[in-house]
Amino acid sequence: MTRKCLKVSSDRELVEQITETPYLQYFIGLPGYQEEPPFDVSTLTLFRKRLTHEIIMEANEYILDHDDENTPPTSGAGDAESSGNNPDKPENQGTLIVDATCAPVNIRYPQDVSLLNESREKLEVNKPELL
């Protein structure tokens, strides 16, 4: 089911997607981002063999019947405040920028005049006979 939602064609691709995406790592319940694969590709096959059609239908019914309005949040900022000081949880060690549109990058675009000027200056130094 997850492979269909993510539009991947193999278990290997799914593991690569999970390894590269912090959102998916959070979705599967990892405590934080990790660069190594969370599990082996063969684990997905073994897991799929253990699920019967009845178990999948029961899980779907549970998800559809679940009432989100009356359920307190199980994670997020409210959960951290209510749990107090948990010695098992690691301290926040920095900031992870996940959205690529927010990542600080020094990119010069083709319409940037300084790019044209820099290429002109390099041409003057390297090939003065062309000018």
C-alpha positions in Angstrom: 0.0 0.0 0.0 2.8 2.4 0.9 4.6 1.6 -2.4 1.5 2.6 -4.3 1.2 5.9 -2.5 4.8 6.8 -3.0 4.8 5.5 -6.6 7.9 3.3 -6.3 8.2 0.1 -8.2 10.4 -2.0 -5.9 11.2 -2.6 -2.2 14.7 -1.3 -2.8 13.3 2.0 -4.1 11.0 2.3 -1.1 14.0 1.7 1.4 15.9 4.4 -0.6 13.0 6.8 -0.3 12.7 6.3 3.4 16.5 6.7 3.9 16.5 10.0 2.0 13.3 11.6 3.4 13.0 12.8 7.0 9.2 12.9 6.6 9.0 9.2 5.9 11.4 8.4 8.7 9.1 10.3 11.1 6.0 8.5 9.6 7.5 5.0 10.3 8.3 6.0 13.9 12.0 6.7 14.0 13.0 9.1 16.8 15.1 11.3 14.5 16.7 11.5 11.1 19.3 8.9 10.2 21.4 8.6 7.0 21.6 4.8 7.0 18.7 2.6 5.9 16.4 1.9 8.9 15.9 -1.8 7.8 16.9 -4.2 5.1 15.0 -4.7 1.8 14.2 -8.3 2.7 12.4 -7.1 5.8 9.6 -5.7 3.7 9.0 -9.1 2.0 9.0 -10.9 5.3 6.5 -8.4 6.7 4.2 -8.6 3.7 4.1 -12.4 3.9 2.9 -12.2 7.5 -0.1 -9.9 6.7 -3.3 -11.6 5.6 -6.0 -9.9 3.7 -8.2 -9.9 6.8 -5.5 -8.1 8.9 -5.1 -5.4 6.2 -8.9 -4.9 6.0 -9.1 -4.7 9.8 -6.4 -2.0 9.8 -8.2 0.0 7.1 -11.5 -0.1 9.0 -9.7 1.0 12.2 -8.1 4.0 10.4 -11.4 5.0 8.8 -13.4 4.7 12.0 -10.9 6.6 14.1 -12.3 9.9 15.5 -9.5 12.5 15.3 -11.6 15.3 16.9 -11.9 13.7 20.3 -8.4 12.2 20.5 -5.6 14.0 22.3 -2.4 14.4 20.2 0.1 11.7 20.7 3.1 13.6 19.4 4.3 17.1 18.8 4.9 20.1 21.1 2.0 19.3 23.5 3.4 15.8 24.0 6.9 17.1 24.9 5.4 19.4 27.6 3.2 16.8 29.2 6.0 14.1 29.4 8.3 16.3 31.5 12.0 15.6 31.5 12.5 12.2 29.8 16.1 11.0 30.2 15.8 8.6 27.3 15.1 11.3 24.8 18.1 13.0 23.2 18.5 16.8 23.6 17.9 19.0 20.6 21.3 19.4 19.0 20.5 21.9 16.2 18.2 22.7 13.4 17.3 20.6 10.3 16.1 22.5 7.3 14.0 20.0 5.4 12.3 22.2 2.7 14.7 22.8 -0.1 13.1 26.2 -0.9 14.3 27.4 2.5 17.9 26.1 2.3 20.5 28.8 2.2 22.3 28.5 -1.1 24.5 30.9 -3.0 23.2 30.5 -6.6 23.7 33.1 -9.3 21.1 33.0 -12.0 21.7 33.7 -15.8 20.2 37.2 -15.5 22.8 38.1 -12.8 25.0 40.8 -14.3 27.9 39.9 -12.0 28.1 36.4 -13.7 28.4 38.1 -17.1 31.0 40.5 -15.8 33.1 37.7 -14.2 33.1 35.7 -17.5 34.2 38.9 -19.4 37.1 39.5 -16.9 38.2 35.8 -17.2 38.1 36.1 -21.0 40.2 39.3 -20.9 42.9 37.5 -18.8 43.0 34.2 -20.7 42.3 35.2 -24.3 43.2 38.9 -24.9 43.5 38.3 -28.6 39.7 37.7 -28.9 39.0 41.2 -27.7 
